[in-house]
Amino acid sequence: MALNWLTISRQALGQNIQAFRDHLSHQVALAVAVKGNAYGHGLMETARVFVEAGVDYLCVNAIYEARSLRKAGITSPILVMGYVPEERLNEIVELECDLVVYRLEILEALGRLKKVVNVHLKIETGNHRQGILMEDLPDFIEVIKACKNLKLRGISTHFSNVEEGEAGQNYADFQLKKFKKAIQMVDRSGLKPDFKHCANTAATVLIPGTHYNFVRVGIGAYGLWPSDKVKELADKSGKRMDLSPALSWRTRVAQLKVVEKGALIGYDCTYKMPTDGLIAVLPVGYYDGFPRALSNVGEVLIRGKRAPIRGRVCMNMLMVEVTGVRGVTVEDEVVLIGRQGKDEITVEELAAHCNTINYELVTRINERIERRLA
Ligand SMILES: *Cc1c(COP(=O)(O)O)cnc(C)c1O
């Protein structure tokens, strides 16, 4: 029996994909990002559900992810978005993936492979991550024109801060203007990319002008919002979308113990019992991806009640106080993320305690923990 496990709701994933379909016009391809172990939801488990739900593309960061998908028999188009070393470009061909290209040497090396490769040029528009500088774009265009095996499948860029809502709007406009210039340059060259794409979840939800004919949705497909701000703006502006979180995380009570007033709980003796009480030991810790930053601040659900974390989260265990939780017993199911009874612990609640974002919290859930599709 598992010490702790994730449940991934097929229905929620399916509903989220449908919500994006309803939000987009028909001719827009829906690509879903499954990098970061599908945002912690489990690459293989989740990718299959997305494929069954009819997504048009899967986006990964690296070759090993593409290889796992192909090994499992997934034949959907795959876009590799991250760094691929030059000596491994043959694997892009072997695995029949599209590749995001942002360096000229890589494009030239692909040109020498003499096998058809789908490339997506990535334009630098202000994020200053991967991207081709506008003044270098003509060189890329020339190479594509010269190499018959290179197929310009897409032209793309990536936004910096649509998540910030109004505060990010000006910068998104600035980036979009630059992107449009790049598109013009490609159009004038006579090349015809099949897809133009720049929208992540936040832009897909809030800025229809970023959809073109392809969007790259990540966090939203899992039922999580890129930020509170995006949800708030979507609700206000009539672009409301119903997203259902697909992931829940559970464990069980491994031990219950009565502790006396003044007892010190856990490493570093950071919590002192103000009264006599009852402590439950849970078999989950920071090794599993349950952040140590939740020490003395996070809560879990047991018997539908909130039980506060007492003391430090350990590597493989943590302690919560269940004084006053009626009927609590050893082996009781405990919710770390998700619903129990009338209450819910959200990823965002935990992320806020840790001063981070929901993206980081879910992607850090240890890969070896069982993901159960339900
Ligand atoms: C991860 C990623 C996305 C998806 O972003 P979300 O904010 O999760 O929707 C889109 N494009 C690129 C290039 C990415 O790396």
The ligand as an SDF file (V2000), in Angstrom:
LIG
                    3D

 15 15  0  0  0  0  0  0  0  0999 V2000
    5.3260   26.0120  -20.3020 C   0  0  0  0  0  0  0  0  0  0  0  0
    5.1310   26.7780  -21.5190 C   0  0  0  0  0  0  0  0  0  0  0  0
    3.8400   27.1390  -21.9220 C   0  0  0  0  0  0  0  0  0  0  0  0
    2.6090   26.9310  -21.0710 C   0  0  0  0  0  0  0  0  0  0  0  0
    2.5410   27.9350  -20.0870 O   0  0  0  0  0  0  0  0  0  0  0  0
    1.3330   28.0230  -19.0410 P   0  0  0  0  0  0  0  0  0  0  0  0
    1.5240   29.3010  -18.3510 O   0  0  0  0  0  0  0  0  0  0  0  0
    1.4910   26.8510  -18.1290 O   0  0  0  0  0  0  0  0  0  0  0  0
    0.0880   27.9400  -19.8420 O   0  0  0  0  0  0  0  0  0  0  0  0
    3.7150   27.7640  -23.1520 C   0  0  0  0  0  0  0  0  0  0  0  0
    4.7950   28.0310  -23.9150 N   0  0  0  0  0  0  0  0  0  0  0  0
    6.0510   27.7150  -23.5320 C   0  0  0  0  0  0  0  0  0  0  0  0
    7.1970   28.0430  -24.4070 C   0  0  0  0  0  0  0  0  0  0  0  0
    6.2600   27.0900  -22.3290 C   0  0  0  0  0  0  0  0  0  0  0  0
    7.5040   26.7960  -21.9420 O   0  0  0  0  0  0  0  0  0  0  0  0
  1  2  1  0
  2  3  1  0
  2 14  2  0
  3  4  1  0
  3 10  2  0
  4  5  1  0
  5  6  1  0
  6  7  2  0
  6  8  1  0
  6  9  1  0
 10 11  1  0
 11 12  2  0
 12 13  1  0
 12 14  1  0
 14 15  1  0
M  END
$$$$
